[in-house]
Amino acid sequence: MSNDLSDELDKQLSVLTGFMANTDDAAVAVVARGEIPHLVDAVRALLEEHQLDEKGRCRVCRVRWRLPGRRVTTPCRAYLAAHLCLSGAAAATAEERRSTQQSNAARLAA
C-alpha cells in the first residue's frame, strides 16, 4: 500500500474516532448509522481476502516451518485482529498502552 493511501486511511479513521469521542450522542448516532455499514464492509472485505480453508488455515498468512516436513500454523492475523478489536480486548490493550505512555511522558516532563 502506498504511503499516501495509508496516510489517507489513517486520517479518515482518526477523524471518525475523534468525532465520536467529542460530539453529542445525537450527532454520533447519525454518523454511526452511516459509517458502521462501511466499516463492516471493510472488515468483511479484509476477511474475505484471508478466507480460511477446511482445516481453518489462512491461505494468505504464512505457515511457519519448524522441522523438515512439520508445519506450524499460526492464527490468521486478519481474523485475530478482527476478533480482538470486536471483543474489546484490543481497546483494553490500547488503553493500557496510552496510560503507560502518559505516565512516562509525565515522568520525563517532571
TIKOLDREN-515249 format. One record per residue: x, y, z of N, C-alpha, C in turn; residue number from 1. Coordinates in steps of 0.05 Angstrom, whole numbers. Last residue first. Layout:
% TIKOLDREN-515249
+--------+--------+--------+--------+--------+--------+--------+--------+--------+-----+
!    n_u !    n_v !    n_w !   ca_u !   ca_v !   ca_w !    c_u !    c_v !    c_w !   n !
+--------+--------+--------+--------+--------+--------+--------+--------+--------+-----+
!      X !      Y !      Z !      X !      Y !      Z !      X !      Y !      Z ! NUM !
...
+--------+--------+--------+--------+--------+--------+--------+--------+--------+-----+
//
This chain:
% TIKOLDREN-515249
+--------+--------+--------+--------+--------+--------+--------+--------+--------+-----+
!    n_u !    n_v !    n_w !   ca_u !   ca_v !   ca_w !    c_u !    c_v !    c_w !   n !
+--------+--------+--------+--------+--------+--------+--------+--------+--------+-----+
!    174 !    319 !    688 !    179 !    328 !    715 !    208 !    332 !    721 ! 110 !
!    173 !    297 !    638 !    168 !    326 !    640 !    175 !    337 !    668 ! 109 !
!    179 !    244 !    648 !    200 !    258 !    634 !    198 !    288 !    636 ! 108 !
!    131 !    233 !    674 !    156 !    229 !    688 !    179 !    244 !    675 ! 107 !
!     95 !    242 !    632 !     93 !    259 !    657 !    119 !    257 !    673 ! 106 !
!    110 !    201 !    597 !    113 !    229 !    589 !    112 !    248 !    613 ! 105 !
!     95 !    156 !    628 !    123 !    161 !    620 !    128 !    190 !    612 ! 104 !
!     40 !    164 !    630 !     56 !    163 !    655 !     85 !    169 !    649 ! 103 !
!     27 !    161 !    576 !     22 !    185 !    590 !     38 !    187 !    616 ! 102 !
!     42 !    107 !    566 !     55 !    129 !    552 !     51 !    156 !    566 ! 101 !
!      5 !     81 !    599 !     34 !     78 !    604 !     49 !    101 !    591 ! 100 !
!    -43 !     95 !    574 !    -38 !    102 !    602 !     -8 !    101 !    609 !  99 !
!    -36 !     72 !    524 !    -39 !    101 !    526 !    -32 !    110 !    555 !  98 !
!    -35 !     17 !    540 !    -12 !     29 !    527 !    -12 !     59 !    528 !  97 !
!    -87 !     12 !    560 !    -64 !      7 !    578 !    -39 !     20 !    566 !  96 !
!   -115 !     22 !    512 !   -119 !     40 !    535 !    -96 !     37 !    555 !  95 !
!    -99 !    -22 !    482 !    -92 !      5 !    473 !    -95 !     25 !    496 !  94 !
!   -123 !    -63 !    512 !    -94 !    -63 !    509 !    -85 !    -35 !    500 !  93 !
!   -176 !    -50 !    506 !   -165 !    -51 !    533 !   -134 !    -49 !    531 !  92 !
!   -181 !    -56 !    451 !   -185 !    -30 !    463 !   -173 !    -29 !    491 !  91 !
!   -172 !   -111 !    445 !   -153 !    -92 !    433 !   -156 !    -64 !    445 !  90 !
!   -218 !   -131 !    469 !   -191 !   -137 !    480 !   -170 !   -118 !    470 !  89 !
!   -265 !   -124 !    443 !   -257 !   -104 !    462 !   -230 !   -109 !    474 !  88 !
!   -280 !   -157 !    403 !   -286 !   -167 !    430 !   -279 !   -146 !    451 !  87 !
!   -263 !   -131 !    358 !   -292 !   -133 !    362 !   -299 !   -143 !    390 !  86 !
!   -207 !   -136 !    364 !   -220 !   -109 !    363 !   -250 !   -111 !    369 !  85 !
!   -200 !   -192 !    363 !   -191 !   -176 !    386 !   -205 !   -149 !    387 !  84 !
!   -221 !   -204 !    312 !   -233 !   -216 !    336 !   -226 !   -199 !    361 !  83 !
!   -187 !   -176 !    278 !   -216 !   -170 !    278 !   -229 !   -180 !    304 !  82 !
!   -138 !   -202 !    291 !   -141 !   -173 !    296 !   -171 !   -166 !    297 !  81 !
!   -150 !   -254 !    273 !   -143 !   -249 !    301 !   -147 !   -220 !    308 !  80 !
!   -160 !   -247 !    219 !   -181 !   -257 !    236 !   -175 !   -251 !    265 !  79 !
!   -108 !   -229 !    204 !   -132 !   -212 !    199 !   -155 !   -221 !    217 !  78 !
!    -74 !   -270 !    219 !    -71 !   -244 !    232 !    -96 !   -227 !    228 !  77 !
!    -92 !   -335 !    234 !    -92 !   -314 !    213 !    -92 !   -287 !    227 !  76 !
!    -49 !   -369 !    280 !    -75 !   -357 !    273 !    -72 !   -336 !    251 !  75 !
!     -2 !   -414 !    249 !     -9 !   -393 !    268 !    -36 !   -381 !    261 !  74 !
!     22 !   -479 !    243 !      4 !   -458 !    234 !      0 !   -438 !    256 !  73 !
!     78 !   -510 !    226 !     66 !   -499 !    249 !     48 !   -476 !    239 !  72 !
!     96 !   -571 !    193 !     86 !   -543 !    192 !     73 !   -535 !    218 !  71 !
!    147 !   -611 !    181 !    128 !   -605 !    202 !    120 !   -576 !    202 !  70 !
!    186 !   -618 !    142 !    161 !   -633 !    139 !    140 !   -627 !    160 !  69 !
!    238 !   -603 !    185 !    231 !   -611 !    158 !    205 !   -628 !    158 !  68 !
!    210 !   -560 !    235 !    227 !   -582 !    228 !    220 !   -591 !    199 !  67 !
!    180 !   -512 !    226 !    199 !   -515 !    248 !    220 !   -537 !    241 !  66 !
!    152 !   -463 !    186 !    163 !   -490 !    186 !    183 !   -492 !    209 !  65 !
!     92 !   -426 !    184 !    120 !   -429 !    193 !    128 !   -458 !    192 !  64 !
!     55 !   -396 !    134 !     57 !   -420 !    151 !     86 !   -422 !    159 !  63 !
!     27 !   -331 !    127 !     48 !   -351 !    124 !     44 !   -374 !    143 !  62 !
!    -37 !   -315 !    100 !    -17 !   -313 !    121 !      3 !   -336 !    119 !  61 !
!    -70 !   -337 !     59 !    -53 !   -313 !     55 !    -30 !   -312 !     75 !  60 !
!   -101 !   -378 !     76 !    -85 !   -383 !     51 !    -66 !   -359 !     45 !  59 !
!   -107 !   -402 !    141 !   -109 !   -379 !    123 !    -91 !   -384 !     99 !  58 !
!   -142 !   -459 !    163 !   -116 !   -446 !    157 !   -121 !   -424 !    137 !  57 !
!   -184 !   -493 !    173 !   -182 !   -469 !    189 !   -156 !   -453 !    184 !  56 !
!   -190 !   -534 !    139 !   -176 !   -541 !    164 !   -172 !   -516 !    181 !  55 !
!   -214 !   -512 !     94 !   -230 !   -530 !    110 !   -217 !   -538 !    137 !  54 !
!   -186 !   -444 !     99 !   -193 !   -469 !     85 !   -208 !   -487 !    104 !  53 !
!   -209 !   -376 !    104 !   -197 !   -400 !    116 !   -205 !   -425 !    100 !  52 !
!   -193 !   -317 !     70 !   -212 !   -339 !     73 !   -198 !   -364 !     83 !  51 !
!   -173 !   -265 !     68 !   -160 !   -285 !     85 !   -178 !   -309 !     90 !  50 !
!   -208 !   -235 !     38 !   -181 !   -240 !     27 !   -166 !   -262 !     42 !  49 !
!   -249 !   -233 !     75 !   -253 !   -249 !     51 !   -226 !   -255 !     37 !  48 !
!   -229 !   -197 !    112 !   -231 !   -225 !    120 !   -236 !   -243 !     95 !  47 !
!   -233 !   -150 !     82 !   -207 !   -159 !     91 !   -208 !   -189 !     98 !  46 !
!   -289 !   -148 !     75 !   -271 !   -149 !     51 !   -243 !   -160 !     59 !  45 !
!   -306 !   -143 !    128 !   -313 !   -167 !    112 !   -295 !   -170 !     88 !  44 !
!   -285 !    -92 !    140 !   -275 !   -116 !    155 !   -282 !   -141 !    139 !  43 !
!   -314 !    -61 !    103 !   -285 !    -62 !    102 !   -274 !    -86 !    116 !  42 !
!   -367 !    -69 !    121 !   -359 !    -78 !     94 !   -329 !    -80 !     91 !  41 !
!   -363 !    -45 !    171 !   -369 !    -74 !    169 !   -361 !    -84 !    142 !  40 !
!   -354 !      8 !    154 !   -334 !     -6 !    170 !   -338 !    -36 !    169 !  39 !
!   -403 !     18 !    129 !   -378 !     19 !    114 !   -355 !      5 !    128 !  38 !
!   -440 !     13 !    172 !   -441 !     -6 !    149 !   -415 !     -5 !    132 !  37 !
!   -420 !     57 !    204 !   -417 !     29 !    213 !   -420 !     10 !    190 !  36 !
!   -435 !    107 !    180 !   -407 !     96 !    178 !   -404 !     67 !    186 !  35 !
!   -489 !    118 !    188 !   -477 !    119 !    161 !   -451 !    105 !    159 !  34 !
!   -496 !    111 !    242 !   -514 !     97 !    223 !   -503 !     97 !    195 !  33 !
!   -458 !    146 !    261 !   -454 !    118 !    265 !   -472 !    102 !    245 !  32 !
!   -482 !    196 !    251 !   -457 !    188 !    237 !   -453 !    158 !    238 !  31 !
!   -525 !    193 !    287 !   -530 !    198 !    259 !   -505 !    189 !    242 !  30 !
!   -500 !    185 !    336 !   -518 !    165 !    326 !   -523 !    168 !    296 !  29 !
!   -471 !    233 !    342 !   -456 !    207 !    339 !   -475 !    186 !    328 !  28 !
!   -513 !    268 !    348 !   -496 !    270 !    324 !   -481 !    244 !    320 !  27 !
!   -532 !    250 !    398 !   -550 !    251 !    375 !   -534 !    252 !    349 !  26 !
!   -488 !    256 !    434 !   -498 !    229 !    427 !   -516 !    229 !    402 !  25 !
!   -438 !    304 !    413 !   -461 !    295 !    429 !   -473 !    270 !    417 !  24 !
!   -367 !    291 !    408 !   -392 !    301 !    397 !   -415 !    290 !    414 !  23 !
!   -318 !    266 !    415 !   -321 !    294 !    422 !   -347 !    306 !    413 !  22 !
!   -314 !    214 !    397 !   -306 !    219 !    424 !   -314 !    247 !    434 !  21 !
!   -328 !    217 !    343 !   -344 !    200 !    361 !   -338 !    207 !    391 !  20 !
!   -287 !    249 !    323 !   -314 !    258 !    323 !   -331 !    243 !    343 !  19 !
!   -243 !    214 !    330 !   -244 !    239 !    344 !   -272 !    251 !    345 !  18 !
!   -258 !    173 !    295 !   -256 !    167 !    323 !   -256 !    193 !    340 !  17 !
!   -257 !    202 !    245 !   -281 !    189 !    254 !   -280 !    183 !    285 !  16 !
!   -204 !    220 !    243 !   -226 !    240 !    243 !   -252 !    227 !    254 !  15 !
!   -178 !    170 !    241 !   -174 !    189 !    264 !   -196 !    210 !    266 !  14 !
!   -197 !    150 !    192 !   -203 !    136 !    217 !   -199 !    154 !    242 !  13 !
!   -174 !    188 !    157 !   -203 !    183 !    158 !   -212 !    170 !    184 !  12 !
!   -119 !    180 !    168 !   -132 !    206 !    173 !   -162 !    203 !    176 !  11 !
!   -112 !    128 !    150 !   -107 !    134 !    178 !   -120 !    161 !    186 !  10 !
!   -123 !    136 !     96 !   -139 !    118 !    112 !   -136 !    124 !    141 !   9 !
!    -80 !    171 !     83 !   -108 !    180 !     80 !   -127 !    163 !     96 !   8 !
!    -35 !    138 !     93 !    -39 !    163 !    108 !    -68 !    173 !    106 !   7 !
!    -44 !     98 !     54 !    -43 !     91 !     83 !    -48 !    116 !    100 !   6 !
!    -40 !    129 !      8 !    -64 !    114 !     14 !    -66 !    107 !     43 !   5 !
!     13 !    147 !     14 !     -9 !    166 !     11 !    -35 !    153 !     18 !   4 !
!     44 !    100 !     14 !     42 !    117 !     38 !     19 !    136 !     37 !   3 !
!     11 !     44 !    -16 !     27 !     68 !    -17 !     24 !     84 !      8 !   2 !
!     17 !    -23 !      0 !      0 !      0 !      0 !     18 !     25 !      0 !   1 !
+--------+--------+--------+--------+--------+--------+--------+--------+--------+-----+
//
